[in-house]
């Protein structure tokens, strides 16, 4: 098993996901639910509600799904702390990791770098 290849504090490496997560109301929830749905091939509503209603706990469960899909090392507590301390960093890292592994052509927000 490996760790995330994208850095946790690499928020500004790609401006679009950062702007969506920071500037659009509900953008943080949408970006993470979109990323989770891309990985799991599912719907946006379940992951979206987890993040919006459960904040760091729901986000940690979504992050764990990304970890499981790509066999990334980690623990649910570590994921919860990541979303509690810097949720924008965590969501952007997840998005960039999925783009790196799946390819930006399968995502809605395109990578700029």
C-alpha positions as CSV (number, residue, x, y, z in Angstrom):
1,X,0.0,0.0,0.0
2,X,1.1,3.5,-0.7
3,X,0.3,7.0,0.6
4,X,-1.2,10.0,-1.2
5,X,1.1,11.1,-4.0
6,X,-0.3,14.6,-4.0
7,X,0.9,16.8,-1.1
8,X,-1.6,17.8,1.6
9,X,-0.7,21.5,1.5
10,X,-0.6,21.6,-2.3
11,X,-3.9,23.5,-2.5
12,X,-2.7,26.2,-4.9
13,X,-1.2,23.8,-7.4
14,X,-4.5,23.7,-9.1
15,X,-6.6,26.9,-8.8
16,X,-10.0,25.6,-10.0
17,X,-10.7,23.0,-7.2
18,X,-9.3,25.5,-4.7
19,X,-11.6,28.2,-6.0
20,X,-14.6,25.9,-6.0
21,X,-14.0,24.7,-2.4
22,X,-13.2,28.2,-1.0
23,X,-15.5,30.6,-2.9
24,X,-18.7,28.8,-3.9
25,X,-21.2,28.2,-1.1
26,X,-21.3,24.4,-0.7
27,X,-18.3,24.0,-3.0
28,X,-16.4,22.1,-0.4
29,X,-19.2,19.5,-0.1
30,X,-19.7,19.4,-3.8
31,X,-16.1,18.9,-4.7
32,X,-15.6,16.1,-2.2
33,X,-18.8,14.3,-3.1
34,X,-18.0,14.7,-6.8
35,X,-14.5,13.2,-6.3
36,X,-16.0,10.3,-4.2
37,X,-18.6,9.6,-6.8
38,X,-16.0,9.5,-9.6
39,X,-14.0,6.9,-7.7
40,X,-17.0,4.7,-6.7
41,X,-19.1,5.2,-9.8
42,X,-22.0,6.3,-7.7
43,X,-24.2,9.2,-7.1
44,X,-23.4,12.6,-5.6
45,X,-26.2,12.8,-3.1
46,X,-24.9,10.2,-0.6
47,X,-21.4,11.6,-0.3
48,X,-22.7,15.2,-0.4
49,X,-25.0,14.6,2.6
50,X,-22.2,12.8,4.5
51,X,-20.0,15.9,4.2
52,X,-22.7,18.5,4.7
53,X,-24.4,16.8,7.7
54,X,-21.4,15.0,9.2
55,X,-18.6,17.5,8.4
56,X,-15.3,16.0,9.3
57,X,-16.7,12.6,10.2
58,X,-18.7,12.3,6.9
59,X,-15.7,13.7,5.0
60,X,-13.4,11.1,6.6
61,X,-15.7,8.3,5.5
62,X,-15.7,9.7,1.9
63,X,-11.9,10.0,2.1
64,X,-11.7,6.4,3.3
65,X,-13.6,5.3,0.2
66,X,-10.9,7.0,-2.0
67,X,-8.2,5.3,0.1
68,X,-9.9,1.9,-0.4
69,X,-10.2,2.4,-4.1
70,X,-6.6,3.2,-4.6
71,X,-5.1,1.1,-1.8
72,X,-3.7,4.1,0.0
73,X,-2.5,3.7,3.6
74,X,-4.3,5.6,6.3
75,X,-6.8,5.5,9.1
76,X,-10.3,7.0,9.5
77,X,-9.0,9.0,12.6
78,X,-6.2,10.5,10.5
79,X,-8.8,11.4,7.8
80,X,-11.1,13.0,10.3
81,X,-8.2,15.1,11.7
82,X,-7.2,16.2,8.2
83,X,-10.7,17.4,7.4
84,X,-11.0,19.1,10.8
85,X,-7.7,21.0,10.6
86,X,-7.7,22.0,6.9
87,X,-10.8,20.8,5.0
88,X,-9.8,22.7,1.8
89,X,-6.4,21.1,1.8
90,X,-7.9,17.7,2.3
91,X,-10.6,18.0,-0.4
92,X,-8.1,19.5,-2.9
93,X,-5.6,16.7,-2.2
94,X,-8.3,14.1,-2.8
95,X,-9.4,15.7,-6.0
96,X,-5.9,16.0,-7.4
97,X,-5.1,12.4,-6.4
98,X,-8.1,11.1,-8.3
99,X,-7.1,13.2,-11.3
100,X,-3.6,11.8,-11.1
101,X,-4.8,8.2,-10.9
102,X,-7.9,8.2,-13.1
103,X,-7.1,11.1,-15.4
104,X,-8.5,14.6,-15.7
105,X,-10.7,13.6,-18.7
106,X,-13.0,11.7,-16.4
107,X,-13.5,14.6,-14.0
108,X,-15.8,17.6,-14.2
109,X,-13.2,20.2,-13.0
110,X,-10.1,20.0,-15.2
111,X,-6.6,20.1,-13.8
112,X,-4.6,23.1,-14.9
113,X,-1.2,21.8,-14.1
